[in-house]
């Protein structure tokens, strides 16, 4: 998709996301619009499977920008996140220069530590100039990494410049659009959150989830989609260890349509419960008659609503 | 809202102060951000206005509710807003404050500094009075039977007790003298000095770090004599280490980590008491552990945490739920240490149903009723589990 300018209003932002089949609510649209206009990073927090990572992908598709993804893990350091020197090539260059009888040490150092031998990792790639406009930098699951990396990231996000001791400072011509996601397995430091615009991505309402299912899984029937969404919404009200997210709902709808199911019945639900619930204790809690009870409740509510 | 445009900035400023009073930390930078955000987004519908301010002021999910309440109250009616503003103006007389908990100590500290000579003499006297045998007695004395002077001495001793505990290896690599990986970058830089003729190897190895500690402290009636002392211990631990989280439970579970971060121990304990509604009430261990597992386990137990469960284990309704929850807790952490003040009784046997349910799922079972046992705990956390604290031995000791 060709590069586009940033959306001009909150409505335009919500429409932009809808173009790529991402149905966001008004609060998310507001935060995204403000972040794009004010040039601030976005900090998205929420349970797993609610669509945090998806936002960055959708933004890059609709705005026509490159997506650069930095997946965080414990022990992530500058070598893996920012840059690394191509040591093998450097050593060969040194030996070749030696064999040729090159005596000028400064020239050698200048050659060896040049961009030719620099391997650029995601953070440095994000600062490079791009014809299509500043890229979208996705920093995924920042809660997996440790405080040292957070401190470094804070420094980078403040000025969008990185200093390579051997070469100099690299500064971005246009600040990238930064999206940071977190699963909240660790409290991220306040300083980083203060720099960003924060948003908690929660589970969608029944109507929004229904529209999402209909958009994303086109093959699913009208009645089935209503029942699926109502069942998942009822499940979330229960005391489960891990409630199913939107991704699980979509997977389930797709699985059921593969199985050519037209309407839910207890046997099918029990068989495919593993798509929705990922903990054995939760599945055990819903075994046997409880599935039938829940399904009957859901169906009677749907009939009453019609 | 058009006629309020001239006073919009002031309104936002006062709203920020209301948020601060409600408990959301809002700095002056956030107010400037809010004004810029409103300029960018425009003051349109009430809903958009709400979400614009929400995006700027709320930085934690828990603050969302506070923000909602504050917004509803603040931006309700014009007359009400003016009343509220009048209340928050800096000229308003401040209400009389209750004396701060640490006030007497500050007073003492100030006046103690004036009389240095006398103080020195007094110090020497104090040393002579606390003979070795007195100190030994203090070590072994049960907390429940201490006088307040002895408790003060115990608190001092506790501060000295919190040594750096054993560290665990992390995945972060740092320069290490005898590491097992060659750090090519530093090696190359070092060898550039010699023109590339010599290769001076430099190494990196895994960095070590003390593991996070999570303390679950029972504050019900049966533990009331020990709770305050343990809170002091946990406060000293919070001071000394980076990642210490503390939760208090009785009938409900409360996270008091931030309250314990206050420098002054009296302030910290006052903040704890203020936030906990069920002090010295009943005990519901199973439901508290369930709440912890559901809401907090995935947030504080990552990166190899050690859990200190401080409770006497006397649960009113010990059923399968208790066994299930403590099993889950055991699986989610690196080491689960159960500290039970009931072990102060010489002939303690694990007969109570609650205790027998919990014992198989615990890595270590230790006493915690006096300073000696606390020192033993600290020493034990420096090594791996030893056999004296093996819970299986306690299960078999019952005839």
Interface residues (C-beta under 8 A of the other chain):
Chain A: X10 X26 X27 X30 X31 X33 X34 X37 X38 X45 X73 X74 X75 X77 X79 X84 X85 X87 X90 X91 X94 X95 X98 X105 X108 X109 X112 X143 X146 X148 X184 X185 X186 X187 X190 X193 X194 X197 X198 X199 X200 X239 X241 X281
Chain B: X25 X27 X29 X30 X33 X36 X37 X40 X41 X44 X47 X48 X51 X52 X54 X55 X56 X58 X59 X60 X61 X64 X170 X171 X172 X173 X184 X185 X188 X192 X195 X196 X293 X294 X298 X299 X300 X302 X303 X324 X328
